[in-house]
Amino acid sequence: MDLCSVGDYRAAPCYVVRMAGVTLLLDCGLDLTTLGYFPPRTAVETVSLKTPGSKELSSASCKPNDLSSTRSPFCASPPTLDFFDPSSIDAVLLSSSQYMLALPYLIQNEKFRGRVLATPPSLQLGRLMMEELAQYNAGLDSDVSLDDAFFRQLPVEVQEGIRTKKWRPIYSMEDIATAIQRVELVSYGQSVDLFGLLEVTPFSSGASLGSCNWVVQTSFDKFVYLSASSQLTTHPKAIQQGMLQHADVLLISGISLTPTLNPDSMIHAICKEITSTLRNEGNVLFPVSPTGVVYDILECLYTYMEQQGHGAVPIFFISPVSDASLAFSNSFGEWVCTSKQNRLYQPEPPFIHADLVKQNRLKFFLNIHGGFNNAFRSPCVVFAGHPSLRLGDAVHFMRLWGSSRRNTVILTEPEYANPGTLAPFQPLAMRTCIHPIDTRLNFHQANRLLQELKPTQLVSPDALFQAPVHQPDRVDLSLDKDIAKCVPMANGEVVNLALQSTYQRAMLSLEVAGSLDFTECQPAVYAASLSATLTTENNRHQIVRAGNTAHFQGIGHEVGQKSGSTPDAHTDGQATGEEPMDTGSDATARRAVAGKRAWAGGNLSVERLREALSQRGFTPAVKTTPGSCLITLVQDQREVARIQLGEGSTHVTCLEDSALPSVREALQEQFRMF
């Protein structure tokens, strides 16, 4: 099998896998770090909210960065598929809502005709994330095209990057709707057959609602894609490890971006910062994504604020998809952890934010205009997008509250939890807290999990096998190379991985299976002879009665057939040919008497054979060489026969016909006949 990384493994993974003649695309992540090169912009540039310590600000109040002189469109960087023909991609396997954001770009390519598989929560929550991004971008006017003049405004190191000119404008709502229509829904543990060549099955990864790890199998080979996974007790269903064990090849991706930081410690620090801010009559801003860890933060925050006497402080959730996000999270009852599933039997919603909305403690709005202006009061806690602080309503609050030391902004999204996110707003008086919450596996957890899974070959981006560049002595911050045969993989590099099996599975038809007469040829080993026809349909093999080429019984026809498959795989949806297992000019005659023929099987012992020949009046002379044995039979002082024993073969040469019956009997005694 061949494997290639075509995306950023840290935040936007995307891998191309070719296995058993089928080409798969694992995840379709969108690199949004490109937003950092744009100045913060919003659809309405004037902030009208009046609070103590704030003033009306315009877009000119924000310090610009690299592209401040232009009104360029926001851009993102989808996976690089230049080296692959989109028409060759047979299926896309999506592991989470976060890793499907580049799907509209792939669907826009008319050459792509493959299937797209995802779990229901991943599809719906991923759609919300894409729609939020598209709606934030839709209201922005632009007077700049993506030409060479635009790219010349970027830093030199970015211009020299091979991916720079692969930037694409943010997609539209229409593009998202078209992409969503192409997705097929699958549940945990549900196997999907791909052309009769592969079987793919998702299992919970524990990272987010609907997130999964994929198991890809042939009849004898097993490949596991270990995507973003978590062993922590949060709101998603716990990780399912059992079916991930003993893979021939395991690809691991999605390791925590903050492996040395404990998410529980980050939550505790965040709660302390909020308490301190609210005591000073200040406001708190969380630039967040509309789904994911925000559900856990809301619950922890509410409980802590109640304990600290801030139960009356309003919590606002502002996003174009805030209402849908809160509604969907409570509608996926079977996809959450056990404790939240138990709430369904009371009956109560899985998440307490449904109760907070009823109690008017949590208020959600689509934007900061209209109803929000009437409900707003200070101090308060606001969750708003986008976490990049380059577009969305979070930009308004940064301009509104940035000049007051009483206010606090808390960065929790790992991809954006760095000082560069706040750079365009400097000088900034408000308190800034960087507390990234990344629930994915850290290196210690990943190494322990891999030891339990016991893969034969372990593949991962090469950087994960090395200590961090700025901490070369921290070998504990890397994957253990002694767990399995390790195969580092650079971005854009095609890695060829050897799979041991060269066999394919064939099914016995009911008719043939019912006619078999089994004989015990060894203890607990049974065998039967048969004469039949091997047929292939939709890359499935079946052994049927000789001469019967009817369609498979109990096996449905594949709707979409694999094009360009291996020569021995018929994929036209019909029984296109047959391959007799018993061939030759007299094959028909042999089939007619097959039921009367006796076959020998078992292990041949030279010592027992020599004794049997001696009992029949022969004098056997044995000559043994590596891999073979020659037995010369002498009777009445003359050579009458030779028996040549080799690996898997026995040849008998009789120089006198009278010796043949006795030699045959001696040999047959050594085997079980069936």
N, C-alpha and C positions, 0 to 999 in steps of 0.2 A: 504494500500500500504506500501511497505517496501523501505527504502532508506539507502544507505551506501556510505560514502566517501572513496575512495581508492587512492586518489592522494593528492598532496599539493595544497590546495585551493588558495594559494597566486599566484603561477606562473604556476602550472601544474595541474589544477583541473580535476577530473574524479569521476563520481558518478554512482552507480548502482541503478536503480529504478525498482521495480517490481510492476506493476499496471495492474489490470484486466487480470491477467494471462500472461502478456507480460513483458519480461525483457529488459530494455533499458540501454545503456551505454551513459551517458551524458558527452561528451568531452573525449579526449584522450590525455591529456597534458603530456609533457616530462619534467622531472626535470633535468635541465642542471646545477644546482648548483654543481654537482659532478665535473665539469670541474675545479672548483677552487682548487681541490686537486692535480692537475697535473701541471707540469712546462710548461711554454709557449714553443710551438714547431711550426715549419713551415717545409714545404716540402724541401725548399732550405734554408740552414742555413746561407748563406753569403749574406750580404746586399751590393749592388754595387752602390747605388745611392750616388752621391757626392753633398753635399750642404754645404754652409758656416756653420761652427760650428759643423760639424758632421764628422764621420769617419767610416771606414768599421768595422763592428762588427760581431762577430760570436755568436753562441748559448751559448758559454761559458761565454759571457759578461753579460748574464742575471743571476741574483741571483736565484738559484733554490729554490724550496719549498719542500713539503712533499715527492714527488716521484722523486726527481732529480736524484737519482742513477739508475733509470731504464728508459728504452724506452718503457714504457707500453702503450697500446692502450688507446685512449680517451674513456671514458665510460659515459653513461647516465643512469638515473633511470626511467624506465617506470612505469605506475601504477601497484599496487600490486593487482593481481586478484587471489591469491592463494585460497581464500575462495569461489571462484565462478568458476563453470565449463564454459569455453568459449563457449561450445556448447549450453549453455542455454541462451546466449545473442542473442536476436532476432533482435535488431537494434542498431546502434550507431548514435547518433545525435551530429554533430559537430557544434559548435557555432562560431568559428573564425579560421583563418589561424594559429594563435599562439597556439591554443589549440588542434591541430591535429597532432603534431609532433611525438607522440608515436604510430601512426596508423600502421606503418610497423611492429612493434613488435607484435601487435595484429593479423595482417593478417598472419604473419609467423606461428601462431598456427593453425595447420590443423583442430583442432576441431571447430574453429570459422566458422560459416556458415551464420551469420546474414547479414542484409543489413546495408549500411553505407550511411548516408544522409548529404549533405553539399551544400551550395550555390556555384555558379561558381567562384566568386572572392576568397572565402575562400579556395576552392580546388586549384586553380592555384597559389595563393600567398603562401599557405601552402606548396605546392610542391616546390616552389622556396626556401623557408627557409630550407626544408629538403635537397634539392640538394646542397645548399651552404655548409651545415654542412657536408654532405657526401663527397663532393669534397675536402673540407679542410682536412678532415681526411684521404682521400684515398691516398694521397702522402706521408703519414708518415709510415716509417717502424717500426716494433715492434719486440722486442725479448723477450717479457714477456707475459705470459698467465695469465688469471684471476684466480689464485689459491690462497690458503691460504697465501702463502708467500707474494703475492702482497698486500693482505688486511692487513697484519701485519705491513706494512709500513705506514698505515694511522694512524691519531691521535686516541687515545684510545676511546674518546667519540664517534667517528664515527664507530669504530669497534663494539662498543656495540649497535649501532643503528640497529633496526630490518630490515631496508631497505638496509643496506650496501651491502650484498651479492646478492642483486637483481640488481646490476649494470649490464649493458649490453654494449658490444662494439657498437660504432656508426654504423648504418646500411649502406648498400651499395646502389648505384644507382639502381641496379636491384631490391632490396627490395622495394625501393620507387615506381618504375614503377609498380610492382605487386600490391602494396597497392592502388595506384591511380586508377587502373582499376576496383577496387571494389566499388568505390564511385558513388552514384547516385546523380544527380544534382536536386536541388529544388530552386524555386524562393520565394521571400517574399510573404506571403499570400497563397502559394500553399499548400493545404492539401494532406497528404499522408496517406492512409489507411493501417493499420497493422493488418492483419488477421480478419478484421471486428470487432476487439475488441477495438482498439485505433485509434485515428486520430491525427496526429502530424503536426504542422504548424509553420514555422519560420517567425519571424517579426524582422525588423531592430532594432539593439541595439545601433547604432550610434557610436560604438567604433572604428571600422576599416572597410575597404572595405569588404562587404559581411558578416560582423559579425551579429549575430542574437540572439534573445531570442526565446525559443521554448515553444509552447503551446501544451499540451498533453491532450486530452479530450476523455471521454467516452460519452455515451448519456446524462449522468446526472452529471458527475464529471469532474472537471477541475484542471489540474496541470500545473504550470508555472515554467519554469527554467529561472531565471533572471541571465544571464551570464554577462560577462564584458560588461558594458553599459556606455554610455556617453551622457550628455545633453549639452556639449559644441558644439560650431559651428566650426567644423573642416571639413576635406574633405569627410568623409563618409555621407551617407544618414542619416537623423535625426532619432532618436529613435521613434518607433511606440508604444505608450502606451495603446491605446484604447482596444486592444484585450487581454491585460494582466490583466485587472481589474476583481475583484470578483472571484479570484481563491480559490478553496477549500484548496489547498496547494500551497505555493510559496517557492521555493528554491532560495536563493540569494547567489551569489558567485562573485568573481572578483572585490572586492572593491579595490580602489586605494591603492598602497603600500606607497604612500606619501600623505596622506589625508590633511596634513597641508600646502602643497606647491601648489601654483597656477601655472598651466602650462603657462599662459601668462607672469607671473613674471619670470619664468625660461627662456622663450624665450628672454625676454628683457635682462636678465643677460648674456645670451649666446652671444647675439649680442654685448654687451659692451665688453666682454672678447675678442671676435674676432677682434673688432676694435683696442683694445689696442695691441694685438699681431701683427696684420698686420702693425701697425705704427712703431713697433720695428723691422720690416723686419723678423718676425718670421712666423712659419708654425702652422696650426691648424689641429689637428686630432680628428675626431669623430669616435669612435668604435661603429658601429650601426648594426642593423639587416637590411636586404636588402629591407624590406617592412614596412609599418606602418607609424609611426610618422615621419619617415625620409622625407616623401613627404611634410609634413607641414614645417619642418625645412628648407628644400631647398628653398621653396617659401619665407618664412620670411627672411632667410639669404640673398637671392639675393636682395630683396627690400631694406634691411638695408644697405648692402654693396654699393649699388648704391647711396643711400642718403649720405653716409659717404665718397664718393670719392674713393672707392676701387673696382670700376666696372671692372677694368682690371685684378684683381687677379683671377687666374683660380680656378675652383672648380672641383675636381676629385671625381668620384664615382667608387670605385673599389670593384668588387665582381664577382665570377664566374657566377652570375645570374643578374648582373647589367643591361645588355641590355634588358633581359626579364622583369625585374621588372619595368623599366621605360615604356616599351611598354604595358605591361598588365594594369598598372595603368591608362593609357589613353584609354584603350579599354573597360573599364567598365563604360560607360557613365551613364547608368540608376541606378548605385549603388552609385553615389556620391551625395553631397548636392545640393540644388537647384541652388545656385550661379554658381557652376561648370557645372551643366546641361545646364544652360542658354548659356554657352560658345559654346555648341555644335551647337546652332542655328545660330552662326555668320558666318561661322562655324570655330571653333577653338578647339584644344584639351582641355579637362577639366583642366589639370595641365599645369602650365607655364613652367615646366621643359622641355617640348617638344620644346618650343621656345628657351630655353637656349641652348639646344643641337644644334639646327639649327644655332644659333648665335655663336657657338663654345665657349660659356661661361661655359657650363657644359660638361665635357668630361667623358665618362664612359669607363672602361677597365675591362677585365675579370681577370687580375692579374697584378702584377707590372713589368712583363717582356715584352720584345718586344716593342710594340707601346708605352707603358707608359714611358719607358726610354727615348724615343725621344720627347715626349710631355711634360715631367716633367720640371717645373721651379719653383723657389722659389722667394718670399713667395707664399704659396698656402693654400687652404683648402681641406682636404682629408676626405672623408667618406669611411670607410673600415670596414670589419668584421674580426673577430667575436667580438661582444661586451664583451665577457668574457675575452678578451685579453689573451687567452691561445692557440689559433690556428687561422690561417688565416693571411691575409696580414697586419692587424693592428699590429701584433707582430713585423713585419719588421720595421714599422715606429716608434714604441716605442723604438727599439734599435737604430734606425737611429737618432732620434731627442731627445732622452731622456737626453742626456748630455748637452744640450743647454738651458739656461734660457729664451731664446727668444721664444721658442716654447711652445705650449699649447696643452694639451689633455683634452677633455671635455667629461665626462661620462653622457649620457642622458637616457640610458636604466634603468628603475627602478630596475630590478633584479640584475644589476651589478654596480649600482651607489653607490659604497662604497669603502673605502680605501683598503679592501682586494683584490679587482681587480688589484690594482697597486702594491701589496706587492712584487711579484717576481722581479719587476724592480727596487726596491730600492737599493741604494740611487738614487733618481731621481732628476735631476736638472730642468727639464722642469716644467712649471706651470701645476698644476692639478686643474681642476674645476669640481665639482660634482653638476650637475644641472639636476636631474631626471625629466623627463616629463611623467607624467601618466595622461591620459585624462579620465580614468575610474571614476565612481562615487565616491566621498568622502562620509563620513558618513552623513554630513548634507544633501547632495543631495539625498542620498539613503533613509534616513528617510522621507524626504519630498515626494519622489516618492512613497514609500510604503504607506504613508497616503492616497495618491490619488488612489492607486491600490486596497486598502482595502481587503487584503486576509483574509481568515478565520484562516489559520494556517501558520505561518512563520517559515521556517527551514533555518538554516545557521550554518556554522562551529562555534563551541562554542567560539572560540577566538574573533569573531566579536561581540559577545554580552557583552564583557568585555572591560574595559579600558585597554590601553597598560600597560604591566608590569612595564616599566620604567616611566610611567606617570599615576599612579593609580587614581589621582584626575581628570583626563580628561575623564569624563563620556561622553562628547560630541563626543569622538572618539570611539563610539560603536553604535550598532544598538539599537533603542528604543524598549524596551520590552513591551511597552503599546500599540503598534500599532495593534497587533493581538496576538493570542495564540502562544507563542514562543517555539520552540523546538530546543535547542542546540544539536549539533551533533559532536562527537569526531571522529577523523580519525579512520577508521576501525570498527566503531560502527554501528550496524544495528538498525535503528529507524523505529518503526511501527507507521503508521499514520492512524487514523480512517477516513474513508469516509462515509458520512451519507447515500448515496443513495444505495438502494438494488434492484432497478428496471433496466430493460433493455428496449430499444426501439424496437417496432415492427412496420413494415410498412403494411398498407392496400393495397392489390392488387387493380388494377383498376376495376376489375370485381366486387369485394366485395363492394368497395367504391361506385360504380355506382348503386348498388342495395339497398342502405340504404335509409330508409324513416325516416327523422328526425322529432321529435316533441319537441316543446318548453316545457320543464318540469319545468323550473324556468325562470324568466326574464333573457334573454340573455344566457340561458343555454339550449342546445339542446341535445337530446339523441335518439338513435336508437338501436333496438335489432338486433342481427345477430347470425347466426349459421355458423361456419366456422372452418377451420383447421389451426393450427399454425405449420409452417414449419421452419426449421433451416438449412441454407446452408452457409458455410464459416463464421460461427458465426454471420450471419445476420438473423433476424427473420422477417417473413412475414405471414400475415393472408390472406389465399386464400380461394376460394370456397370449401365447404365441399367435401372431396373426391378427390380434385384436387391437386396433388403433383408435378405438372410441375415445371420446374426451374423458378427462379425469373424473372419477366419481367423488363427489363431496368437496371439490375444489373449485371455487368461483374463478371466472375469467378476469384478468387484469384489465382495467379500463384504459389506462395509459401505458403504453409499452415502451420499454427501454430501447432507444435508438443507438446504433453503433456499438452494440454489445459484442461479446466474444463470438467467434465464428460458430462455436458449438452450441450456442444458446438461441433457440428459435423464439422469436418474440412477435409473431404476427397474430397471436391470439388463437391459432388453430393447431391441431396435431399435424405438424408439417412433415413428419417423417418418423421412421422407426429404425432402431439399431438392434438387430437380433443379437442376443447374447451367445447363441450357438450358431456359428457360421461355417461355410464350407460347401462344397458341391453336393455332399450327401446330408446336409443339415436337416432337410425335411424328414428323411428316413430316420435320423437319429432322434428327432423330436417325437416321432411316432412311437418309438420304443423306450423313450426316456423313463417312463414309469416302471419298466422292467429291468432297468440297468442297476447294478450295484456299484456303489462308490466307496472307496476306502479313505479313512481319515485317522489321524492320530500321530503320535511320535514313534519313530522307529529306533529300537535299541539294537545295536550291533551284537551285543552279547546274547540277547534272547534269540535273535535271528540265527546266529551261529549254532546255538543249541538246537533250534528247530530243524536246521539243515542236517546236523549230525544225526538226529533221530531218524531221518529219512535216508540214511545210508550215504550221505555225502561227506567228503573230507574237505571242510572249508579252510582256505588259506587267506588270511586277512592282511591287507597292506593299507596302512593309514597314512595319508598326507594331509597337510593343512587344507581344510575345507572339503575334503572328499575321502572316500573309503572304497577300496576295490576288494571284493570277495571272489576268489577263484574256487570253483567247485570241482573236485576230483572224485571220480567213481571208477573202480576197477582199474586204477593207475592211469587213467586218462582224464583230461580236462573235458567236462561236459557243459559247463555254463559259467558265465561271469555276471556278477551283480555290482553295478557302479552306483554308489550312494553319494549324492551331492547335497548342497544346501537347497532344500525344497524340491528335489527331484530324485527319482530312482529309475535306473535303466537296467533291464535284464536282457542278456544275450545268451540264448541256448544253442549250443553247438550240436546237441542231439535232441530230437523231438521227444524222446522218452523221458527226458529230465524235466520237461516243462510243467506237467501236472504237479509234481512234487515241489518244485520251486514255487509255483503259484500258491499252493496250500501253505507253505512255510511263511511266505510273505503275508498272506491274508490273516494268519493267526496274530500277526503283530499289530494289526489295525482293527478298528471297529468299522463294520460295513453298514452303509445306509443308502 
